[in-house]
Amino acid sequence: SVPLLQAARKKNSMNLLELSEAELEEQFVRGDGPGGQATNKTNNCVVLKHIPSGIVVKCHQTRSVEKNRKIAREILQEKVDLFYKGEDSDVFKEKKASEKQKQEKKRRAKANLERKKLFKEMQQLDKE
């Protein structure tokens, strides 16, 4: 089974719960990872907390604070939706559907490989 909060940030869903700015606590901190002086001197990493649920999101995907704020809100909205709706959430359903497609693709690839292997064995037998 898929951990609920890990299913967030997969695709855009339309039926997400709305977040009000009064429920959010926002901080700007220094990002981590590679980037040298660009990351060590600027506070462009956004930490967003949804106070009622206690869910915290940290976003440092771009160098722009505004873009990081927008992305953090999108991720938080999806996670809050998952938190309250659980398996009824559109985000969860999309994640399950994509996992199912991935498993089907793997199964087909494995079957195709098996057919090729059998074909090569048949060719070897025909040559002998």
Secondary structure, 3 states (H helix, E strand, C coil): CCCHHHHCCCCCCCCCCCCCHHHEEEEEECCCCCCCHHHHCCCCEEEEEECCCCEEEEECCCCCHHHHHHHHHHHHHHHHHHHHHHHHCHHHHHHHHHHHHHHHHHHHHHHHHHHHHHHHHHHHHHHC
